[in-house]
Amino acid sequence: MTEIDPREFGRLEAEVTSLRNQVTAMQTDIRTLLEMANKSKGGLWAGMTMASMLGGAVSWVATHWGGK
C-alpha cells in the first residue's frame, strides 16, 4: 500500500484553496460584467428610441414646412 506524503498532501490542499479563491473571484467578475452588459443593452435601446423620435420629428417638419 502506498503511503501519502504529508508535504505533498499539504501542497495539494494549498493549491485547491488557491484555485477555489480564484474561482470565487472569477464568479464575482463575471457577475459584474453581466450587470454592465445588461445596463449597456438598456442604454442602447434608449438611444435608439431617442434617435428614432428625433428622425421622425425632422421628417415631419421637413414634409409639412419645407415642401410648400
DSSP file (Angstrom, degrees, kcal/mol; ACC not computed):
  #  RESIDUE AA STRUCTURE BP1 BP2  ACC     N-H-->O    O-->H-N    N-H-->O    O-->H-N    TCO  KAPPA ALPHA  PHI   PSI    X-CA   Y-CA   Z-CA
    1    1 A M              0   0    0      0, 0.0     2,-0.4     0, 0.0     0, 0.0   0.000 360.0 360.0 360.0 136.6    0.0    0.0    0.0
    2    2 A T        -     0   0    0      1,-0.0     2,-0.2     0, 0.0     0, 0.0  -0.650 360.0-137.6 -85.2 132.1    1.3    3.5   -0.9
    3    3 A E        -     0   0    0     -2,-0.4     2,-0.5     1,-0.0    -1,-0.0  -0.615  18.5-116.8 -87.6 150.0    1.6    6.0    1.8
    4    4 A I        -     0   0    0     -2,-0.2     3,-0.1     1,-0.0    -1,-0.0  -0.733  23.5-127.8 -87.8 128.4    0.6    9.6    1.3
    5    5 A D     >  -     0   0    0     -2,-0.5     4,-2.6     1,-0.2     5,-0.2  -0.657  13.0-147.4 -75.1 119.8    3.4   12.1    1.6
    6    6 A P  H  > S+     0   0    0      0, 0.0     4,-2.4     0, 0.0    -1,-0.2   0.854  97.0  51.1 -60.1 -35.3    2.3   14.7    4.2
    7    7 A R  H  > S+     0   0    0      2,-0.2     4,-2.4     1,-0.2     5,-0.2   0.928 111.5  46.6 -67.5 -43.7    4.2   17.5    2.4
    8    8 A E  H  > S+     0   0    0      2,-0.2     4,-2.3     1,-0.2    -1,-0.2   0.906 112.8  50.5 -64.1 -40.7    2.7   16.6   -1.0
    9    9 A F  H  X S+     0   0    0     -4,-2.6     4,-2.3     2,-0.2    -2,-0.2   0.915 110.8  48.8 -64.1 -42.6   -0.8   16.4    0.6
   10   10 A G  H  X S+     0   0    0     -4,-2.4     4,-2.2     2,-0.2    -2,-0.2   0.886 110.3  51.6 -63.4 -39.4   -0.3   19.8    2.2
   11   11 A R  H  X S+     0   0    0     -4,-2.4     4,-2.1     1,-0.2    -2,-0.2   0.910 110.3  48.5 -64.1 -41.6    0.8   21.3   -1.1
   12   12 A L  H  X S+     0   0    0     -4,-2.3     4,-2.5     2,-0.2    -2,-0.2   0.888 109.5  52.4 -66.1 -38.8   -2.2   19.9   -2.9
   13   13 A E  H  X S+     0   0    0     -4,-2.3     4,-2.3     2,-0.2    -2,-0.2   0.924 110.2  48.5 -62.0 -43.4   -4.5   21.3   -0.2
   14   14 A A  H  X S+     0   0    0     -4,-2.2     4,-2.3     1,-0.2    -2,-0.2   0.887 111.1  50.7 -63.4 -38.8   -3.0   24.8   -0.6
   15   15 A E  H  X S+     0   0    0     -4,-2.1     4,-2.5     2,-0.2    -2,-0.2   0.902 109.6  49.8 -66.4 -41.3   -3.3   24.5   -4.3
   16   16 A V  H  X S+     0   0    0     -4,-2.5     4,-2.4     2,-0.2    -2,-0.2   0.910 110.9  50.1 -63.6 -41.8   -7.0   23.6   -4.0
   17   17 A T  H  X S+     0   0    0     -4,-2.3     4,-2.2     2,-0.2    -2,-0.2   0.920 110.9  49.3 -61.8 -43.6   -7.6   26.5   -1.7
   18   18 A S  H  X S+     0   0    0     -4,-2.3     4,-2.1     1,-0.2    -2,-0.2   0.915 111.3  49.1 -62.0 -43.6   -5.9   28.9   -4.1
   19   19 A L  H  X S+     0   0    0     -4,-2.5     4,-2.4     2,-0.2    -1,-0.2   0.883 108.7  53.3 -65.1 -38.7   -8.0   27.6   -7.0
   20   20 A R  H  X S+     0   0    0     -4,-2.4     4,-2.4     1,-0.2    -1,-0.2   0.926 109.2  49.2 -61.2 -43.8  -11.2   28.0   -5.0
   21   21 A N  H  X S+     0   0    0     -4,-2.2     4,-2.3     1,-0.2    -2,-0.2   0.894 110.7  50.4 -63.1 -39.2  -10.3   31.6   -4.3
   22   22 A Q  H  X S+     0   0    0     -4,-2.1     4,-2.3     2,-0.2    -1,-0.2   0.900 110.3  49.4 -65.7 -40.2   -9.6   32.2   -8.0
   23   23 A V  H  X S+     0   0    0     -4,-2.4     4,-2.4     2,-0.2    -2,-0.2   0.905 110.4  50.9 -65.3 -41.0  -12.9   30.7   -9.0
   24   24 A T  H  X S+     0   0    0     -4,-2.4     4,-2.0     2,-0.2    -2,-0.2   0.920 111.0  48.3 -62.1 -43.5  -14.8   32.8   -6.4
   25   25 A A  H  X S+     0   0    0     -4,-2.3     4,-2.3     1,-0.2    -2,-0.2   0.897 111.0  51.0 -63.7 -39.9  -13.0   35.9   -7.8
   26   26 A M  H  X S+     0   0    0     -4,-2.3     4,-2.7     2,-0.2    -2,-0.2   0.890 107.2  53.3 -65.0 -39.0  -13.9   34.9  -11.4
   27   27 A Q  H  X S+     0   0    0     -4,-2.4     4,-2.3     2,-0.2    -1,-0.2   0.914 109.7  48.7 -62.0 -41.8  -17.6   34.4  -10.4
   28   28 A T  H  X S+     0   0    0     -4,-2.0     4,-2.2     1,-0.2    -2,-0.2   0.927 112.3  48.2 -62.9 -44.7  -17.7   38.0   -9.0
   29   29 A D  H  X S+     0   0    0     -4,-2.3     4,-2.5     1,-0.2    -2,-0.2   0.893 110.9  50.8 -63.5 -40.0  -16.0   39.4  -12.1
   30   30 A I  H  X S+     0   0    0     -4,-2.7     4,-2.4     2,-0.2    -1,-0.2   0.902 109.4  50.5 -66.2 -40.6  -18.5   37.6  -14.4
   31   31 A R  H  X S+     0   0    0     -4,-2.3     4,-2.3     2,-0.2    -1,-0.2   0.920 111.1  49.2 -61.8 -42.5  -21.5   38.8  -12.4
   32   32 A T  H  X S+     0   0    0     -4,-2.2     4,-2.3     1,-0.2    -2,-0.2   0.924 111.6  48.5 -62.5 -45.1  -20.1   42.4  -12.7
   33   33 A L  H  X S+     0   0    0     -4,-2.5     4,-2.4     1,-0.2    -1,-0.2   0.887 110.5  51.7 -62.7 -39.0  -19.6   42.0  -16.4
   34   34 A L  H  X S+     0   0    0     -4,-2.4     4,-2.3     2,-0.2    -1,-0.2   0.909 109.5  49.4 -65.3 -41.7  -23.1   40.6  -16.9
   35   35 A E  H  X S+     0   0    0     -4,-2.3     4,-2.2     1,-0.2    -2,-0.2   0.918 111.8  49.1 -61.9 -43.0  -24.6   43.6  -14.9
   36   36 A M  H  X S+     0   0    0     -4,-2.3     4,-2.5     1,-0.2    -2,-0.2   0.903 110.7  50.4 -63.8 -40.3  -22.6   46.0  -17.1
   37   37 A A  H  X S+     0   0    0     -4,-2.4     4,-2.0     1,-0.2    -1,-0.2   0.906 110.6  49.2 -64.5 -41.4  -23.7   44.3  -20.3
   38   38 A N  H  X S+     0   0    0     -4,-2.3     4,-1.6     2,-0.2    -1,-0.2   0.889 112.0  48.5 -66.1 -38.6  -27.4   44.4  -19.2
   39   39 A K  H  X S+     0   0    0     -4,-2.2     4,-2.0     1,-0.2    -2,-0.2   0.917 111.6  48.7 -67.0 -42.3  -27.1   48.1  -18.4
   40   40 A S  H  X S+     0   0    0     -4,-2.5     4,-2.3     1,-0.2    -2,-0.2   0.850 107.0  56.4 -67.9 -32.2  -25.5   49.0  -21.7
   41   41 A K  H  X S+     0   0    0     -4,-2.0     4,-1.9     2,-0.2    -1,-0.2   0.910 108.3  47.8 -63.9 -40.8  -28.1   47.0  -23.6
   42   42 A G  H  X S+     0   0    0     -4,-1.6     4,-2.1     1,-0.2    -2,-0.2   0.887 110.8  51.4 -65.0 -39.4  -30.8   49.2  -21.9
   43   43 A G  H  X S+     0   0    0     -4,-2.0     4,-2.4     2,-0.2    -2,-0.2   0.882 107.2  53.9 -64.8 -38.5  -28.8   52.3  -22.8
   44   44 A L  H  X S+     0   0    0     -4,-2.3     4,-2.4     1,-0.2    -2,-0.2   0.932 109.7  46.6 -60.8 -46.6  -28.6   51.2  -26.4
   45   45 A W  H  X S+     0   0    0     -4,-1.9     4,-2.2     1,-0.2    -1,-0.2   0.877 111.2  51.9 -67.1 -36.1  -32.3   50.8  -26.7
   46   46 A A  H  X S+     0   0    0     -4,-2.1     4,-2.3     2,-0.2    -1,-0.2   0.917 111.2  48.0 -63.9 -42.3  -33.0   54.1  -25.0
   47   47 A G  H  X S+     0   0    0     -4,-2.4     4,-2.5     2,-0.2    -2,-0.2   0.896 110.6  50.8 -64.7 -40.6  -30.6   55.8  -27.5
   48   48 A M  H  X S+     0   0    0     -4,-2.4     4,-2.3     2,-0.2    -1,-0.2   0.895 109.8  51.0 -63.6 -39.5  -32.2   54.0  -30.5
   49   49 A T  H  X S+     0   0    0     -4,-2.2     4,-2.3     2,-0.2    -2,-0.2   0.934 111.7  46.4 -63.5 -46.1  -35.6   55.2  -29.3
   50   50 A M  H  X S+     0   0    0     -4,-2.3     4,-2.5     1,-0.2    -2,-0.2   0.906 112.4  50.2 -64.3 -41.1  -34.5   58.8  -29.0
   51   51 A A  H  X S+     0   0    0     -4,-2.5     4,-2.5     1,-0.2    -1,-0.2   0.894 111.0  49.5 -64.7 -39.2  -32.8   58.8  -32.4
   52   52 A S  H  X S+     0   0    0     -4,-2.3     4,-2.4     2,-0.2    -2,-0.2   0.912 111.7  48.3 -65.8 -42.0  -36.0   57.4  -34.0
   53   53 A M  H  X S+     0   0    0     -4,-2.3     4,-2.3     2,-0.2    -2,-0.2   0.919 113.0  47.7 -64.9 -42.9  -38.1   60.0  -32.4
   54   54 A L  H  X S+     0   0    0     -4,-2.5     4,-2.5     2,-0.2    -2,-0.2   0.916 112.2  49.7 -64.6 -42.6  -35.8   62.8  -33.5
   55   55 A G  H  X S+     0   0    0     -4,-2.5     4,-2.2     1,-0.2    -2,-0.2   0.896 111.1  49.5 -62.7 -40.2  -35.6   61.4  -37.0
   56   56 A G  H  X S+     0   0    0     -4,-2.4     4,-2.5     2,-0.2    -1,-0.2   0.904 110.8  49.7 -63.8 -42.1  -39.4   61.2  -37.1
   57   57 A A  H  X S+     0   0    0     -4,-2.3     4,-2.5     2,-0.2    -2,-0.2   0.916 111.3  48.6 -64.7 -42.7  -39.7   64.8  -35.9
   58   58 A V  H  X S+     0   0    0     -4,-2.5     4,-2.5     1,-0.2    -1,-0.2   0.903 112.2  49.4 -64.2 -40.9  -37.3   66.1  -38.5
   59   59 A S  H  X S+     0   0    0     -4,-2.2     4,-2.3     2,-0.2    -2,-0.2   0.914 111.1  49.5 -63.8 -42.6  -39.1   64.2  -41.3
   60   60 A W  H  X S+     0   0    0     -4,-2.5     4,-2.1     2,-0.2     5,-0.3   0.934 112.8  46.4 -62.6 -46.3  -42.4   65.6  -40.2
   61   61 A V  H  X>S+     0   0    0     -4,-2.5     4,-2.3     1,-0.2     5,-1.0   0.913 112.5  51.3 -62.7 -42.2  -41.1   69.1  -40.1
   62   62 A A  H  <5S+     0   0    0     -4,-2.5     5,-0.5     1,-0.2     4,-0.4   0.871 114.3  42.3 -65.1 -37.0  -39.4   68.7  -43.5
   63   63 A T  H  <5S+     0   0    0     -4,-2.3    -1,-0.2     3,-0.2    -2,-0.2   0.794 120.9  40.1 -81.7 -26.5  -42.6   67.4  -45.2
   64   64 A H  H  <5S+     0   0    0     -4,-2.1    -2,-0.2    -5,-0.2    -3,-0.2   0.774 132.2  16.8 -94.5 -27.1  -45.0   69.9  -43.6
   65   65 A W  T  <5S+     0   0    0     -4,-2.3     3,-0.4    -5,-0.3    -3,-0.2   0.706 122.9  50.8-115.6 -30.0  -43.0   73.1  -43.7
   66   66 A G  S   <S+     0   0    0     -5,-1.0    -3,-0.2    -4,-0.4    -4,-0.1   0.737 101.9  58.5 -85.7 -22.2  -40.2   72.6  -46.1
   67   67 A G              0   0    0     -5,-0.5    -1,-0.2     1,-0.2    -4,-0.1   0.449 360.0 360.0 -90.9   0.7  -42.1   71.3  -49.1
   68   68 A K              0   0    0     -3,-0.4    -1,-0.2    -4,-0.0    -2,-0.1   0.442 360.0 360.0-100.4 360.0  -44.5   74.2  -49.7
